[in-house]
Amino acid sequence: MSALEPIIAAVLGSGVTAAVAWLVKKLGDQKILSYGPVLSRAYDIIDPLLEQHMQSWSGSDVEFAIELAIETVADSKVTANEIKVIAREASNRWLPAVAAEKVRKYVTASNPPAELKAADTLADTVNGIIDKEKGLSKAREILSN
């Protein structure tokens, strides 16, 4: 019986580890779902923003751009830490093919949507042409019209 005890303990231990990992992922997914409306609106800006500038920006620029887009649409409804969490999730779930299709629709529209103009403003912020507060303010103004 003593030879089976370590095997049973290992099996039980891996089962418990798997259950804990599943629970953590499930709770994380539930948390992200609560930010669904913010993420959805942010992707309308993130997609053209990254589609047009992804190749010329570094990883930190991309992260900053995503955070700016989220901060623009969140309108002070989330904390700085929550913005980081949402940005990480948005970055992990961003799909270049979906972004390319969305940008194609934006560009071919007879009247370019406000999200495209807001993305251009945030690109200027990432590129250092305007400061963060001015960029956020201008992007929010564009989206509110």
C-alpha positions in Angstrom: 0.0 0.0 0.0 2.9 2.4 0.7 3.8 2.4 -3.1 0.3 3.6 -4.0 0.2 6.5 -1.6 2.6 8.8 -3.5 0.8 8.0 -6.8 -2.6 8.7 -5.2 -1.3 11.9 -3.7 0.2 13.0 -7.1 -3.1 12.3 -8.9 -5.1 14.1 -6.2 -2.6 17.0 -6.2 -2.8 17.4 -9.9 -6.6 17.2 -9.8 -6.7 19.9 -7.1 -4.2 22.1 -9.1 -6.3 21.7 -12.2 -9.5 22.6 -10.3 -7.9 25.7 -8.8 -6.5 26.8 -12.2 -10.0 26.4 -13.8 -11.6 28.4 -10.9 -9.1 31.2 -11.3 -9.6 31.3 -15.0 -13.4 31.2 -14.6 -13.3 34.1 -12.1 -11.0 36.1 -14.4 -13.4 35.6 -17.3 -16.3 36.7 -15.2 -14.4 39.9 -14.2 -13.6 40.6 -17.8 -17.2 40.1 -18.8 -18.1 42.9 -16.4 -16.0 45.2 -18.5 -17.6 44.0 -21.7 -19.2 47.3 -22.7 -15.9 49.2 -22.2 -14.0 46.6 -24.1 -16.4 46.6 -27.0 -16.3 50.3 -27.4 -12.5 50.3 -27.0 -12.1 47.8 -29.8 -13.8 50.2 -32.1 -10.8 52.5 -31.5 -8.1 49.9 -30.9 -8.7 48.1 -34.2 -7.9 51.1 -36.5 -5.3 52.4 -34.1 -3.3 49.1 -34.2 -4.1 48.2 -37.8 -2.5 51.5 -39.0 0.5 51.7 -36.6 1.3 48.2 -35.4 4.4 47.8 -37.5 5.9 51.1 -36.6 5.3 50.9 -32.9 7.2 49.1 -30.2 5.4 46.8 -27.7 5.2 49.5 -25.1 3.7 51.9 -27.6 1.1 49.3 -28.5 0.3 48.8 -24.8 0.1 52.6 -24.3 -2.3 52.9 -27.3 -4.6 50.2 -26.0 -4.6 51.8 -22.5 -5.4 55.2 -24.1 -8.3 53.7 -26.0 -9.7 52.1 -22.9 -9.3 55.2 -20.8 -11.0 57.2 -23.5 -14.2 55.1 -23.6 -14.2 54.2 -19.9 -14.6 57.9 -18.9 -13.3 57.6 -15.4 -15.5 54.6 -14.6 -12.5 52.3 -14.0 -9.4 52.7 -12.0 -5.8 52.8 -13.4 -5.2 49.2 -12.2 -8.4 48.1 -13.9 -7.3 49.8 -17.1 -4.1 47.8 -17.1 -6.0 44.6 -16.6 -8.5 45.4 -19.4 -5.6 46.5 -21.6 -3.8 43.2 -21.1 -7.0 41.3 -21.9 -7.7 43.4 -24.9 -4.2 42.8 -26.2 -4.5 39.1 -25.7 -7.8 38.9 -27.5 -7.0 41.4 -30.4 -7.5 39.8 -33.8 -5.7 41.4 -36.7 -8.0 39.9 -39.3 -11.1 41.4 -37.6 -9.3 44.7 -37.2 -8.4 44.8 -40.9 -12.0 44.1 -41.9 -13.3 46.8 -39.5 -10.8 49.4 -40.8 -11.7 48.6 -44.4 -15.3 49.3 -43.6 -14.3 52.5 -41.8 -12.2 53.8 -44.7 -14.7 53.0 -47.4 -17.6 54.6 -45.5 -19.0 57.8 -47.1 -18.7 59.5 -43.7 -15.7 58.2 -41.6 -16.9 57.2 -38.1 -15.8 59.1 -35.0 -13.8 56.1 -33.8 -11.4 56.5 -36.7 -10.9 60.1 -36.0 -10.4 59.3 -32.3 -7.9 56.7 -33.2 -5.9 59.3 -35.2 -5.9 61.6 -32.2 -4.7 58.8 -29.9 -2.0 57.9 -32.5 -0.7 61.5 -32.2 -0.6 61.0 -28.4 1.4 57.7 -28.7 3.7 59.4 -31.2 4.3 62.3 -28.8 2.8 65.0 -31.0 0.2 65.9 -28.3 0.3 65.1 -24.6 -1.8 62.4 -22.9 -4.4 64.6 -21.3 -5.0 66.7 -24.4 -5.2 63.6 -26.5 -7.7 61.9 -24.2 -9.8 65.1 -24.0 -9.8 65.5 -27.8 -10.7 61.9 -28.4 -13.5 62.0 -25.9 -14.8 65.2 -27.6 -14.7 63.5 -31.0 -16.6 60.5 -29.7 -19.3 62.6 -28.0 -20.2 64.5 -31.2 
